[in-house]
Amino acid sequence: MNLLLLDAVDAEGRATIGAEAVAHVRTVLGKGVGDSVRVGVLGGTLGEATIEAHEGEHMRLRCTLGQPPPPKRPFELVLALPRPPVLRRVLQHATTMGVARIVLCNAARVEKSYWSSPALAPGAIFAQLRLGLEQARDTIAPAVELRPRLRPFVEDELARRGDAVRLLADGSGATTMPCDLTQPAIVAIGPEGGWVEFELALLAAAGFTAVTLGPRALRVEAAVVAALARLG
């Protein structure tokens, strides 16, 4: 945790943290009353806080805020829904890397059972986004949306947009994933088994260009990090 992320502060800049955060401050950061910690308010600004009091499982902080969070990258991630353990890690990584929007979509090689996983509950998703924010010293979570029907999502939403470069990460790509894009981009990454031919054609018809990350087959979480690192 590189940032103590607060849900809110009062009008005087004070906040109270609970047992889990207190344990981290004490045992990991080694901080106590009178010390300063780096903080941010969820959806707001960054700064520092002085620990004013420690009472049982709670600490009271006095915050000085005003620093803006790091800007989001102008990238959207369209991701075929992975296994729940992989999804948790991907949500953290993508948040840490500053993605503005994540869309979890269906694909032929996505197991139907994944869509009923507790990992897709709003609270479970936000828990992973929060970890990513704390790692990156950010306060603004990416939007996360679910699209369990791929074809309507591609034809009715993506195909009608003209505001971004569209990149489809796939081994069939004839060109390499571009580097250091400055314009908005949507990158689509398929399941472990890859996109099927129908899906490749569907995305191509919506303006996606197939690009490769190299000759090696990557796991989903590695492909997400590699693609975002090259784009950024």
C-alpha positions as CSV (number, residue, x, y, z in Angstrom):
1,M,0.0,0.0,0.0
2,N,1.7,3.2,-1.2
3,L,-1.3,5.4,-0.3
4,L,-3.7,5.3,2.5
5,L,-7.0,5.8,0.7
6,L,-9.7,7.4,2.7
7,D,-13.4,7.2,2.0
8,A,-14.0,10.8,3.2
9,V,-12.7,13.6,5.4
10,D,-14.8,16.1,7.4
11,A,-14.9,19.9,6.9
12,E,-11.9,20.3,9.2
13,G,-9.8,17.8,7.2
14,R,-10.1,15.0,9.8
15,A,-10.7,11.3,9.1
16,T,-10.9,8.1,11.1
17,I,-9.5,4.8,9.8
18,G,-10.5,1.3,11.0
19,A,-8.8,-1.8,12.2
20,E,-7.4,-3.1,8.8
21,A,-5.8,0.2,7.9
22,V,-4.6,0.8,11.4
23,A,-2.8,-2.6,11.3
24,H,-1.1,-1.6,8.1
25,V,0.0,1.7,9.4
26,R,1.4,0.2,12.6
27,T,3.0,-3.0,11.3
28,V,4.0,-2.3,7.8
29,L,4.6,1.5,7.8
30,G,5.7,1.5,11.4
31,K,3.9,4.7,12.1
32,G,2.3,6.0,15.3
33,V,0.8,9.1,16.9
34,G,2.6,12.2,15.6
35,D,3.9,10.6,12.4
36,S,2.8,11.5,8.9
37,V,1.4,9.2,6.2
38,R,0.6,9.7,2.6
39,V,-3.2,9.8,2.0
40,G,-5.8,10.4,-0.7
41,V,-9.5,10.8,-0.6
42,L,-11.4,8.4,-2.9
43,G,-12.5,10.4,-5.9
44,G,-10.6,13.4,-4.7
45,T,-7.1,14.8,-4.0
46,L,-3.9,13.6,-2.4
47,G,-1.8,14.9,0.4
48,E,-0.4,14.0,3.8
49,A,-2.0,13.3,7.2
50,T,-0.7,13.5,10.7
51,I,-1.8,10.7,13.1
52,E,-3.5,12.6,15.9
53,A,-4.7,9.8,18.1
54,H,-4.8,6.0,18.3
55,E,-7.7,4.6,20.2
56,G,-8.3,0.8,20.2
57,E,-8.9,-0.3,16.6
58,H,-9.2,3.3,15.2
59,M,-6.8,6.1,14.4
60,R,-7.7,9.8,13.9
61,L,-5.9,11.7,11.2
62,R,-5.6,15.4,10.4
63,C,-5.2,15.7,6.6
64,T,-3.6,18.3,4.4
65,L,-4.9,17.7,0.8
66,G,-4.8,19.5,-2.5
67,Q,-2.6,17.5,-4.9
68,P,-4.3,16.2,-8.0
69,P,-4.2,12.4,-8.7
70,P,-2.1,11.2,-11.6
71,P,-3.9,11.6,-15.0
72,K,-5.6,8.6,-16.5
73,R,-4.2,7.2,-19.7
74,P,-6.6,7.6,-22.6
75,F,-7.0,3.8,-23.0
76,E,-9.9,1.4,-22.6
77,L,-9.5,-2.3,-22.0
78,V,-11.9,-4.7,-23.5
79,L,-11.3,-8.0,-21.9
80,A,-12.8,-11.4,-22.4
81,L,-13.9,-12.4,-18.9
82,P,-11.0,-14.5,-17.3
83,R,-11.0,-17.0,-14.5
84,P,-11.9,-15.2,-11.2
85,P,-8.4,-15.4,-9.7
86,V,-6.9,-13.9,-12.9
87,L,-9.7,-11.3,-13.0
88,R,-8.7,-10.0,-9.5
89,R,-5.1,-9.6,-10.5
90,V,-6.0,-8.0,-13.9
91,L,-8.3,-5.5,-12.3
92,Q,-5.5,-4.4,-9.9
93,H,-2.9,-4.2,-12.7
94,A,-5.1,-2.3,-15.1
95,T,-6.0,0.2,-12.3
96,T,-2.4,0.7,-11.3
97,M,-1.5,1.4,-15.0
98,G,-4.1,4.1,-15.2
99,V,-6.7,2.6,-17.6
100,A,-9.8,4.8,-17.7
101,R,-12.4,2.1,-18.5
102,I,-12.5,-1.7,-18.4
103,V,-15.2,-3.7,-20.2
104,L,-15.5,-7.4,-19.3
105,C,-17.1,-9.2,-22.2
106,N,-18.1,-12.7,-23.3
107,A,-16.3,-14.9,-25.8
108,A,-16.8,-18.4,-27.1
109,R,-13.9,-19.7,-24.9
110,V,-15.1,-18.0,-21.7
111,E,-16.6,-20.5,-19.3
112,K,-20.3,-19.7,-18.6
113,S,-19.8,-20.3,-14.9
114,Y,-17.5,-17.3,-14.7
115,W,-20.5,-15.0,-15.1
116,S,-22.0,-16.2,-11.9
117,S,-18.8,-15.8,-9.9
118,P,-18.8,-13.7,-6.6
119,A,-15.8,-12.0,-8.1
120,L,-18.2,-10.0,-10.3
121,A,-20.1,-8.5,-7.4
122,P,-19.7,-4.7,-7.3
123,G,-18.1,-4.8,-3.9
124,A,-15.6,-7.6,-5.0
125,I,-14.6,-5.6,-8.1
126,F,-14.1,-2.4,-6.2
127,A,-11.9,-4.2,-3.6
128,Q,-9.5,-5.0,-6.4
129,L,-9.7,-1.5,-7.9
130,R,-8.9,0.0,-4.5
131,L,-5.8,-2.1,-4.2
132,G,-4.7,-0.9,-7.6
133,L,-5.3,2.7,-6.6
134,E,-3.4,2.3,-3.4
135,Q,-0.4,0.8,-5.3
136,A,-0.4,3.6,-7.9
137,R,-1.1,6.5,-5.5
138,D,-4.3,7.3,-7.3
139,T,-7.8,8.2,-6.1
140,I,-9.9,7.8,-9.3
141,A,-11.0,4.3,-10.1
142,P,-11.6,3.2,-13.7
143,A,-15.1,2.5,-14.8
144,V,-15.8,-1.3,-15.0
145,E,-18.7,-2.5,-17.1
146,L,-20.0,-6.0,-17.9
147,R,-21.1,-7.1,-21.4
148,P,-22.2,-10.7,-21.3
149,R,-23.3,-10.6,-24.9
150,L,-20.4,-10.0,-27.2
151,R,-22.1,-9.4,-30.6
152,P,-24.5,-6.6,-29.5
153,F,-21.6,-5.0,-27.6
154,V,-19.4,-4.9,-30.6
155,E,-22.0,-4.1,-33.3
156,D,-24.2,-1.6,-31.3
157,E,-21.5,0.1,-29.2
158,L,-18.0,-0.3,-30.4
159,A,-18.8,-0.2,-34.1
160,R,-20.6,3.1,-33.8
161,R,-17.7,4.9,-32.0
162,G,-15.1,6.7,-33.9
163,D,-13.2,8.3,-31.1
164,A,-10.3,5.9,-30.6
165,V,-7.7,3.7,-32.2
166,R,-8.9,0.1,-32.1
167,L,-6.4,-2.7,-31.4
168,L,-7.0,-6.4,-31.2
169,A,-4.3,-8.3,-29.4
170,D,-4.0,-11.7,-31.3
171,G,-1.3,-13.9,-32.6
172,S,-2.8,-13.5,-36.1
173,G,-1.8,-9.8,-36.2
174,A,0.6,-8.8,-39.0
175,T,2.0,-5.9,-37.1
176,T,3.4,-5.3,-33.6
177,M,1.4,-3.6,-30.9
178,P,2.2,0.1,-31.3
179,C,4.3,2.0,-28.7
180,D,3.7,5.3,-26.9
181,L,0.3,6.3,-28.3
182,T,-0.9,9.8,-27.5
183,Q,-4.4,9.4,-28.9
184,P,-7.2,7.4,-27.2
185,A,-7.1,3.7,-27.8
186,I,-9.3,0.6,-27.2
187,V,-7.4,-2.6,-26.8
188,A,-9.2,-5.9,-26.9
189,I,-7.6,-9.0,-25.3
190,G,-9.2,-12.4,-25.6
191,P,-9.4,-15.5,-23.3
192,E,-6.6,-17.9,-22.6
193,G,-7.5,-19.9,-25.7
194,G,-7.8,-16.9,-27.9
195,W,-10.6,-15.4,-30.0
196,V,-12.4,-17.7,-32.4
197,E,-12.7,-16.9,-36.1
198,F,-16.2,-15.4,-35.8
199,E,-15.0,-13.1,-33.1
200,L,-12.0,-12.0,-35.0
201,A,-14.2,-11.1,-38.0
202,L,-16.7,-9.4,-35.8
203,L,-14.1,-7.1,-34.2
204,A,-12.4,-6.5,-37.6
205,A,-15.7,-5.3,-39.0
206,A,-16.0,-2.9,-36.0
207,G,-12.6,-1.3,-37.0
208,F,-10.2,-3.3,-34.9
209,T,-6.7,-4.0,-36.3
210,A,-5.1,-7.3,-35.2
211,V,-1.7,-6.7,-33.6
212,T,0.7,-9.1,-32.0
213,L,2.7,-8.9,-28.7
214,G,5.3,-11.3,-30.1
215,P,5.7,-15.0,-31.0
216,R,5.1,-16.3,-27.5
217,A,1.7,-17.2,-26.1
218,L,1.0,-15.1,-23.0
219,R,-1.3,-15.6,-20.1
220,V,-4.1,-13.0,-19.9
221,E,-2.6,-11.0,-17.1
222,A,0.8,-10.9,-18.8
223,A,-0.8,-9.8,-22.1
224,V,-2.7,-7.0,-20.4
225,V,0.4,-5.6,-18.7
226,A,2.5,-6.0,-21.9
227,A,-0.1,-4.3,-24.1
228,L,-0.7,-1.4,-21.7
229,A,3.0,-0.9,-21.1
230,R,3.6,-0.6,-24.9
231,L,0.7,1.7,-25.5
232,G,1.8,4.0,-22.7
